[in-house]
Amino acid sequence: MKRKRRHLTAEFKARIALEALKGVKSAAEIAQENEIAPAQISEWKREVQERMSELFESEASKKKRIAAAEKQKSQLERKVGQLVIEKDFLVKKCVELGIDPSEKA
């Protein structure tokens, strides 16, 4: 019988990752005690290490980083829109010229 998927809280994941970072127990020991895969613990530990600096990031720096991400997202959305319009135009022209638009060159 298949076991139902568990939904782990952020607090639980943080506690496990912190325990792994301390290095008192191995990932295998922590995994066995908490019934999770050792690879999952390694993943959470790596993510905590990569994102730890965000805790100490200033509000101004966070706002700049978020604004830059939003700007990039907006630019990408505009580019996608432009490419969709160009594709539709080319498909229409292919139909007008009697060319099968699904045909590869």
Protein Blocks (a to p, Z undefined) as FASTA:
>chain_A
ZZddddddfklmmmmmmmmmnomacfklmmmmnopafklmmmmmmmmmmmmmmmmpcfkl
mmmmmmmmmmmmmmmmmmmmmmmmmmmmmmmmmmmnopafkbcZZ
